Amino acid sequence: MKTVSTATAIMGLPLAMAEEVIAQAGREDKRPPVIWLHFQECTGCSEALLRANHPSIAEVVLDIINLEYQETLMAGSGDQAEASLHNAIEKHAGKYILVVEGSIPTDDMAVCCQIGGKTAVDSFKAAAAKAAVVVSLGACACSGGIVAIEPNPTKAKGVIDILAGDMQWSDDDLKNKYISLPGCPPNPHNILSVILYVATFNKLPEKGLKIPSIANLSMKDERAHRPTFAYGRLIHEHCERRPHFDAGRFVREFGDEGHKNGWCLYHMGCKGPETYANCSIIHFNDGAAWPIGNGCPCIGCTEGTVLFKDSLFSLAKVAQPKPHSNIIETQGRGKESSVAQAAVVGGLVGAAIGAGAVFASKLPKEPEDENK
């Protein structure tokens, strides 16, 4: 129940909807069959799910989904495993959710990844052809990831490149049957939320980034297929260190006073201002921690054009911030202040609260693009 309630909240569904999701998740016949394929990857996406406690992997497998095939978890191997995959595809044709983890080598390099004597691309095509929904899980499956970095020796591609290319899926097919969950790794709550949504409503959740400058993406662009609830906003917008960014307080070196005091990591290469994900809201390890909260800059792992293109310590593409003219100096905290100084501070705080209320009432429904 806690798992379903959490997923309902993450997806932004009304509280009353939680009861329907819980009811559907508790029905044996509503547990969606899942076939999970591994290709060129480190298994980090699976590990993220295995390490979760709420829900535990036992709850996921026994109560939430009907896991028909998953090489990391299944007991069978060899011919037995191959038979299990074939039988699952035929038994649940048109009904199963296909989760793909890892990039797919293609062309003359397709032989670089073979399972049961078949290339990864052939195995994927056979499974995708009869799937109700195809989910690319993780950076490698979504855009090729680290495996596809130039010179891309295995000619690795993301799932959507095969669907839209070799398999010639139409825009409608991609719109209704494909969803992308990038990250290295993606948060396990996001994949569970998508599975529960599909099982409950028999359709995919709302997709797209909804950012004015990139709102009209081609259906062949992976970013057009990310669930809005998980990737609709920049990490920067909800970051706990955002006030320090606005005030111009930055960490300049790991271990300096700013780092110890939790200041903004922008100058340490944090990619939060150009990375779309909900990490700053739901965190990892059951909400206990996340990279920026632990003092490590965001590396932009949901953005194939960031993590695998830019250097780790290059500055994110956002205007160089400067402190506002009305920022109160905080370096002398604890020292005696005059009545006049206190009055000035009080006046500014009151003005800020009033201005903030007016500003909030005029905010647009969708955020402006901060990458420019």
Secondary structure, 3 states (H helix, E strand, C coil): CHHHHHHHHHCCCCCCHHHHHHHHHCCHHHCCEEEEEECECCCHHHHHHHCCCCCCHHHHHHHHCEEEEECCCCCCCHHHHHHHHHHHHHHCCCCCEEEEECEEECHHHHHHCEECCEEHHHHHHHHHCCCCEEEEECHHHHHCHHHHCCCCCCCEECHHHHHHHHCCCCHHHHHHHEEEECCCCCCHHHHHHHHHHHHHHCCCCCECCCCHHHCCCCCCCHHHHCEHHHHCCEHHHHCCCHHHHHHCCECCCCCCHHHHCCCECHHHCCCHHHCECCHHHHCECCCCECCHHHCCCCCCCCCCCCCCCCCCCCCCCCCCCCCCCCCCCCCCCCCCCCHHHHHHHHHHHHHHHHHHHHHHHCCCCCCCCCCC
